[in-house]
Amino acid sequence: MDLLTVLKCRLEIIDDSITTKQLIDELVSFGPLEAPVHLTELDNVVKRHYQWVRHLSAVHPFYTVRTNNDLRILGTTVLLDCGYVCSSKIEVMQVLELGVDPEWILLKSAADSDDLLKFAQRKRLLLSFSTERELRNIHHVYSEAELLICFGYELDPDAEHQSQIETHDLLNLAKELEMDVIGWSYEPSSVHLDHTTLHDAIRKGREITDFAMIVGFNFNFINIGNGLSIHKDHDISQYAAQVNRSLQDFFPDRGNFTIVAESGPFHCAAAVTAISTINGKRVFWHPEFPSQIERVSYYLNHDFGDESSRFEPIIWKSPKDCGTVCRSSLYASSNECLIDNLALPEVNEMDCMVFENQGASTSDLAEMPVLPITLAFVRKSMWNFLKALSTSDNPRRFILTSQYLSKEARIERLRYD
């Protein structure tokens, strides 16, 4: 069964005129939702990718599978010709079964398991390492592996100097062990980077590349990590301008390199809108003014993964039908406080709250007490675009020159009118 057929069996193709708001209205109209709903729109995966290739033409996106391994989202990224960052055998097998070339898979954290290293050896996967122990473990099991050396960037000058020494020592050891280090992978300590740090990190990557050449390695692969905002209304152009400027400054010979960045949250976050029902409500009255509400706690039928975006609920109810604005707290079904001291109009049990940008918060779903119902949609014209894309010999050029995407690149920003 080809990929398009696999996807078509697992989603609903809808008319172009149907908005996200209309989809939510229809779901909410059925009455209180016993389970939370994840409304997945594959259109937004494609639109985010279009932003990427427009602004970051020199950088190939490597989708981080653990951020969201939903088959429909993964399948869409395969059609878009992404590479992949995996952290387990299950993730690797999932993308291989979708037809991905093993050369476009980076397997991280493999050095901690001999079984995983043997699997990587059978599949000829690219690996990364950041410590002497990891390097020696890889050498013991999969000595012929192609490797990326990982590094971070320290703002403290002394710590950064020590980090540089350790990186040099690792490259010397790799040469002594006759390992094949083909490039580097930047591992930022923060998901969202400021421009100065990103610039300094790529400069450090250049220094590592030059030192590696002295040692005897010829780098041809660099991974600049993940520094993109996940929010659907975020403009990628500023980040892209900094990346492009830094690459121009430090890698004017970038045509000799495969340059990638990790794109999981960027691609998938905006694709999922979570719809939650308020299962419980607790009102705290003001001690001095008993007729006034001091604060309200709302208990949702939903849990959110560790990588959720900021919790910015949209009350799915007309403002005229809500109470006065008061200090509020939101709790997940696990009783974990999601957000405190939020100004919200008072609403009732069985009302709904909507959360945008939740596609990167699904990695922990299996451990959640309440599993969401995932409903996937794609507009008819976008589906036709994906069908045409699947037959293209040059997906990136096909995407860049698409008249349809140039007119339909905007992602709907939700509000209840």
C-alpha positions as CSV (number, residue, x, y, z in Angstrom):
1,M,0.0,0.0,0.0
2,D,1.5,3.3,-1.0
3,L,1.9,6.2,1.4
4,L,-1.0,8.3,0.0
5,T,-3.4,5.4,0.4
6,V,-2.2,4.9,3.9
7,L,-2.9,8.5,4.7
8,K,-6.2,8.7,3.0
9,C,-7.6,5.8,5.1
10,R,-6.8,7.7,8.3
11,L,-8.0,11.2,7.6
12,E,-11.0,13.1,6.3
13,I,-10.7,15.2,3.2
14,I,-12.9,18.3,3.6
15,D,-13.9,21.3,1.4
16,D,-11.5,24.2,1.1
17,S,-14.1,26.6,2.5
18,I,-14.3,24.9,5.9
19,T,-12.4,26.8,8.6
20,T,-10.8,25.5,11.8
21,K,-13.3,27.5,13.7
22,Q,-16.1,25.7,11.9
23,L,-14.6,22.3,12.7
24,I,-14.4,23.2,16.4
25,D,-18.0,24.6,16.4
26,E,-19.2,21.3,15.0
27,L,-17.4,19.2,17.5
28,V,-18.5,21.3,20.4
29,S,-22.1,21.3,19.2
30,F,-22.3,17.5,19.9
31,G,-22.4,18.3,23.6
32,P,-19.9,17.8,26.4
33,L,-16.8,15.9,25.2
34,E,-16.1,12.9,27.5
35,A,-12.5,12.7,26.2
36,P,-10.3,15.6,25.0
37,V,-10.1,16.0,21.3
38,H,-6.9,16.7,19.2
39,L,-8.0,18.4,16.0
40,T,-5.2,17.7,13.5
41,E,-4.9,19.7,10.3
42,L,-2.3,18.4,7.9
43,D,-2.6,21.7,5.9
44,N,-0.7,23.4,8.6
45,V,2.2,21.0,8.4
46,V,2.6,21.8,4.8
47,K,2.2,25.5,5.3
48,R,4.9,25.5,8.0
49,H,7.2,23.6,5.7
50,Y,6.5,26.1,2.9
51,Q,7.7,28.9,5.3
52,W,10.9,26.8,6.0
53,V,11.9,26.3,2.4
54,R,11.1,29.9,1.4
55,H,13.4,31.3,4.2
56,L,15.9,28.6,4.8
57,S,16.7,27.3,1.4
58,A,20.2,26.1,2.4
59,V,19.0,24.1,5.5
60,H,17.3,20.7,5.2
61,P,14.7,20.1,7.9
62,F,15.2,17.0,10.0
63,Y,11.9,16.2,11.8
64,T,12.3,15.2,15.4
65,V,10.0,12.1,15.6
66,R,9.5,12.1,19.4
67,T,7.7,15.5,19.3
68,N,4.8,13.9,17.5
69,N,4.9,10.5,15.8
70,D,1.3,10.5,14.6
71,L,1.3,8.5,11.3
72,R,-0.5,11.2,9.4
73,I,1.9,13.9,10.4
74,L,4.9,11.7,9.8
75,G,3.6,10.6,6.4
76,T,3.1,14.3,5.4
77,T,6.7,15.1,6.4
78,V,7.8,12.2,4.2
79,L,6.0,13.6,1.2
80,L,7.7,16.9,2.0
81,D,11.1,15.2,1.8
82,C,12.2,15.8,5.4
83,G,15.0,14.0,7.2
84,Y,14.5,12.5,10.6
85,V,16.0,12.6,14.1
86,C,15.1,9.5,16.1
87,S,15.9,8.4,19.6
88,S,14.7,4.8,19.6
89,K,14.4,1.7,17.5
90,I,10.6,2.1,17.3
91,E,11.0,5.6,15.9
92,V,13.5,4.5,13.3
93,M,11.3,1.6,12.2
94,Q,8.3,3.9,11.9
95,V,10.0,6.2,9.4
96,L,11.7,3.3,7.6
97,E,8.3,1.7,7.0
98,L,7.2,4.9,5.4
99,G,9.9,4.6,2.8
100,V,12.6,6.9,4.3
101,D,16.2,6.3,3.1
102,P,18.3,5.3,6.1
103,E,20.9,8.0,5.0
104,W,18.4,10.6,6.1
105,I,18.0,9.4,9.7
106,L,20.1,10.6,12.6
107,L,19.8,8.3,15.6
108,K,20.6,10.0,18.9
109,S,21.2,8.4,22.3
110,A,22.2,5.1,20.7
111,A,25.5,4.8,22.6
112,D,23.7,3.8,25.8
113,S,22.5,0.5,24.4
114,D,24.5,-2.3,22.6
115,D,21.3,-3.6,21.1
116,L,20.4,-0.2,19.7
117,L,23.9,0.1,18.3
118,K,23.7,-3.3,16.6
119,F,20.4,-2.2,15.1
120,A,22.0,1.0,13.9
121,Q,24.8,-1.0,12.4
122,R,22.4,-3.2,10.4
123,K,20.5,-0.2,9.1
124,R,23.7,1.9,8.5
125,L,22.4,4.9,10.5
126,L,24.1,8.2,11.3
127,L,25.0,8.5,15.0
128,S,26.0,11.3,17.4
129,F,28.2,11.3,20.5
130,S,29.1,13.9,23.2
131,T,31.3,12.0,25.7
132,E,34.3,9.7,25.7
133,R,32.1,6.9,27.1
134,E,29.6,7.2,24.2
135,L,32.4,7.3,21.7
136,R,34.1,4.2,23.1
137,N,30.7,2.3,23.3
138,I,30.1,3.1,19.6
139,H,33.6,2.0,18.7
140,H,33.1,-1.3,20.6
141,V,29.9,-2.2,18.7
142,Y,29.7,-0.1,15.5
143,S,33.2,1.1,14.7
144,E,32.5,1.9,11.1
145,A,29.7,4.3,12.0
146,E,29.5,7.8,10.5
147,L,29.4,10.1,13.5
148,L,28.5,13.7,14.5
149,I,30.2,15.2,17.5
150,C,27.7,17.1,19.7
151,F,28.5,20.4,21.5
152,G,26.8,23.2,23.3
153,Y,27.6,26.8,23.8
154,E,28.4,28.2,27.3
155,L,27.8,31.9,28.0
156,D,30.4,31.8,30.8
157,P,33.8,32.2,29.2
158,D,35.6,29.8,31.5
159,A,33.0,27.1,31.0
160,E,33.1,27.7,27.2
161,H,36.9,27.4,27.2
162,Q,36.7,24.1,29.0
163,S,33.9,22.9,26.6
164,Q,36.2,23.6,23.7
165,I,39.1,21.7,25.2
166,E,36.8,18.7,25.8
167,T,35.6,18.8,22.2
168,H,39.2,18.9,20.9
169,D,40.1,15.9,23.1
170,L,37.1,13.9,21.8
171,L,38.1,14.6,18.2
172,N,41.7,13.5,18.9
173,L,40.4,10.3,20.6
174,A,38.1,9.6,17.6
175,K,41.1,9.9,15.3
176,E,43.1,7.6,17.5
177,L,40.3,5.0,17.4
178,E,40.0,5.4,13.6
179,M,36.4,6.5,13.8
180,D,34.6,8.3,11.0
181,V,33.4,11.7,12.3
182,I,31.8,13.5,9.4
183,G,30.4,16.6,11.1
184,W,28.9,18.2,14.2
185,S,25.5,18.6,15.9
186,Y,24.7,21.7,18.0
187,E,22.7,20.9,21.2
188,P,21.3,24.1,22.6
189,S,20.5,24.3,26.3
190,S,17.3,26.3,25.4
191,V,14.8,25.4,22.7
192,H,14.4,29.1,21.7
193,L,17.7,30.7,21.0
194,D,18.5,34.4,20.9
195,H,20.2,35.6,17.8
196,T,23.6,36.3,19.4
197,T,23.8,32.8,20.9
198,L,22.9,31.2,17.6
199,H,25.6,33.2,15.8
200,D,28.2,32.3,18.4
201,A,27.2,28.6,18.2
202,I,27.7,28.5,14.4
203,R,31.0,30.3,14.8
204,K,32.0,27.6,17.3
205,G,30.9,25.0,14.8
206,R,33.3,26.6,12.3
207,E,36.2,26.4,14.8
208,I,35.4,22.7,15.4
209,T,35.3,22.1,11.7
210,D,38.7,23.7,11.2
211,F,40.2,21.8,14.2
212,A,38.8,18.6,12.8
213,M,40.6,19.2,9.5
214,I,43.9,19.6,11.3
215,V,43.3,16.3,13.1
216,G,42.5,14.6,9.8
217,F,38.7,14.7,9.4
218,N,36.9,16.1,6.5
219,F,33.5,17.4,7.8
220,N,30.6,17.5,5.3
221,F,27.5,17.4,7.6
222,I,26.4,20.0,10.2
223,N,23.2,20.1,12.3
224,I,22.4,23.5,13.8
225,G,19.9,22.1,16.2
226,N,16.4,23.4,17.1
227,G,15.8,27.0,17.7
228,L,12.5,27.8,16.1
229,S,9.4,29.0,17.9
230,I,6.4,26.6,17.6
231,H,3.6,29.1,17.5
232,K,1.6,29.4,14.4
233,D,1.7,33.2,14.3
234,H,5.5,33.3,14.7
235,D,7.4,34.8,11.8
236,I,10.3,32.6,10.8
237,S,12.0,35.3,8.8
238,Q,14.1,36.7,11.7
239,Y,15.4,33.4,12.7
240,A,16.1,32.5,9.1
241,A,17.9,35.8,8.5
242,Q,20.3,35.1,11.4
243,V,20.9,31.5,10.3
244,N,21.6,32.6,6.7
245,R,23.9,35.4,7.8
246,S,25.8,33.2,10.2
247,L,26.3,30.5,7.5
248,Q,27.4,33.2,5.1
249,D,29.9,34.5,7.7
250,F,31.4,31.2,8.8
251,F,30.5,28.7,6.1
252,P,30.9,30.5,2.8
253,D,31.9,27.1,1.5
254,R,28.5,25.7,2.6
255,G,28.0,24.1,-0.8
256,N,30.4,21.4,0.4
257,F,28.2,20.6,3.4
258,T,24.8,19.0,4.1
259,I,23.3,21.5,6.5
260,V,20.3,20.4,8.6
261,A,18.2,21.7,11.5
262,E,15.8,19.9,13.8
263,S,12.3,20.9,13.0
264,G,9.9,18.7,14.9
265,P,8.0,21.2,17.0
266,F,8.1,23.8,14.2
267,H,6.4,21.4,11.8
268,C,3.8,19.8,14.0
269,A,2.8,22.2,16.8
270,A,0.5,24.4,14.7
271,A,-1.1,21.3,13.2
272,V,-2.9,20.3,16.4
273,T,-5.6,22.2,18.3
274,A,-6.7,20.7,21.6
275,I,-10.4,20.9,22.7
276,S,-11.0,20.4,26.4
277,T,-14.2,20.2,28.5
278,I,-14.3,21.7,32.0
279,N,-15.1,18.8,34.2
280,G,-15.0,20.6,37.5
281,K,-15.0,24.1,38.9
282,R,-14.2,25.5,42.3
283,V,-15.0,29.1,43.3
284,F,-13.1,30.9,46.1
285,W,-15.0,33.9,47.5
286,H,-13.3,37.0,48.7
287,P,-12.8,36.9,52.5
288,E,-13.6,40.6,53.0
289,F,-16.3,40.9,50.3
290,P,-18.3,37.6,50.4
291,S,-20.3,38.5,47.3
292,Q,-17.2,38.8,45.1
293,I,-15.2,36.0,43.6
294,E,-11.5,36.0,44.5
295,R,-10.4,33.3,42.2
296,V,-11.7,30.2,40.3
297,S,-10.1,26.8,39.6
298,Y,-11.1,24.9,36.5
299,Y,-10.4,21.2,36.1
300,L,-10.1,20.0,32.5
301,N,-10.6,16.5,31.0
302,H,-7.1,16.8,29.5
303,D,-3.5,16.2,30.2
304,F,-0.7,18.0,28.3
305,G,2.8,16.6,27.5
306,D,6.0,18.0,28.9
307,E,6.7,19.9,25.6
308,S,3.4,21.8,25.4
309,S,3.5,25.4,24.3
310,R,2.4,28.1,26.5
311,F,-1.2,27.5,27.8
312,E,-3.3,30.2,26.3
313,P,-6.9,29.0,26.5
314,I,-9.6,30.3,24.2
315,I,-13.0,30.2,25.9
316,W,-15.3,28.6,23.3
317,K,-18.3,30.6,24.3
318,S,-19.7,34.0,23.5
319,P,-18.4,36.7,25.8
320,K,-21.9,37.9,26.5
321,D,-22.7,34.5,28.0
322,C,-19.7,34.5,30.3
323,G,-19.3,36.0,33.7
324,T,-17.0,38.7,34.9
325,V,-13.2,38.4,34.4
326,C,-11.5,37.0,37.5
327,R,-8.2,35.3,38.6
328,S,-8.3,31.7,37.4
329,S,-6.2,28.6,37.5
330,L,-6.3,25.6,35.1
331,Y,-5.7,22.0,36.2
332,A,-5.2,19.0,34.0
333,S,-7.0,15.7,34.6
334,S,-4.0,14.6,36.6
335,N,-4.6,17.5,38.9
336,E,-1.4,19.2,37.8
337,C,-1.7,22.9,37.7
338,L,-1.2,24.0,34.1
339,I,-1.3,27.8,34.7
340,D,-2.0,30.0,37.6
341,N,-3.2,33.6,38.0
342,L,-4.8,33.8,34.6
343,A,-7.4,36.5,33.9
344,L,-10.4,34.7,32.4
345,P,-14.2,35.4,32.3
346,E,-16.1,33.1,34.5
347,V,-17.5,30.0,32.7
348,N,-19.3,26.9,33.8
349,E,-18.7,23.2,34.0
350,M,-19.2,21.4,30.6
351,D,-18.0,24.5,28.8
352,C,-15.1,24.1,26.4
353,M,-11.6,25.6,26.3
354,V,-9.5,25.5,23.1
355,F,-5.7,25.4,23.0
356,E,-3.7,26.2,19.9
357,N,-0.2,24.9,19.0
358,Q,-0.5,21.6,20.8
359,G,1.0,19.3,18.2
360,A,4.4,19.1,20.0
361,S,2.9,18.0,23.3
362,T,1.9,14.5,22.3
363,S,5.0,12.5,23.1
364,D,3.8,11.5,26.5
365,L,0.3,10.5,25.5
366,A,0.7,6.8,26.3
367,E,1.4,7.7,29.9
368,M,-1.6,10.0,30.3
369,P,-4.6,8.8,32.2
370,V,-7.0,10.3,29.6
371,L,-6.1,9.7,26.0
372,P,-7.4,12.3,23.6
373,I,-9.4,11.4,20.5
374,T,-7.4,12.5,17.4
375,L,-9.3,13.6,14.4
376,A,-7.3,14.4,11.3
377,F,-8.4,16.6,8.3
378,V,-6.9,18.0,5.2
379,R,-8.5,20.4,2.7
380,K,-9.3,19.0,-0.8
381,S,-6.9,21.4,-2.6
382,M,-4.1,20.6,-0.2
383,W,-4.7,16.9,-0.7
384,N,-4.5,17.4,-4.5
385,F,-1.2,19.3,-3.9
386,L,0.2,16.4,-1.9
387,K,-0.8,13.9,-4.6
388,A,1.1,16.0,-7.2
389,L,4.0,16.4,-4.8
390,S,4.4,12.6,-4.4
391,T,5.2,12.3,-8.1
392,S,7.8,15.1,-8.2
393,D,11.5,14.4,-8.8
394,N,12.4,17.6,-6.9
395,P,10.0,18.2,-4.0
396,R,11.7,21.3,-2.7
397,R,11.4,23.1,-6.1
398,F,7.9,21.9,-6.5
399,I,7.0,23.4,-3.1
400,L,8.8,26.7,-3.7
401,T,7.1,27.2,-7.1
402,S,3.6,26.2,-6.0
403,Q,1.1,29.0,-6.8
404,Y,-1.4,27.3,-4.5
405,L,0.9,27.5,-1.5
406,S,1.9,31.1,-2.2
407,K,-1.7,32.1,-2.0
408,E,-2.7,29.8,0.9
409,A,0.3,30.1,3.2
410,R,-1.5,31.8,6.1
411,I,-2.5,29.7,9.1
412,E,-5.8,30.5,10.7
413,R,-5.5,32.3,14.1
414,L,-8.4,31.3,16.3
415,R,-10.8,33.4,18.3
416,Y,-14.4,33.0,19.4
417,D,-16.5,35.8,17.9
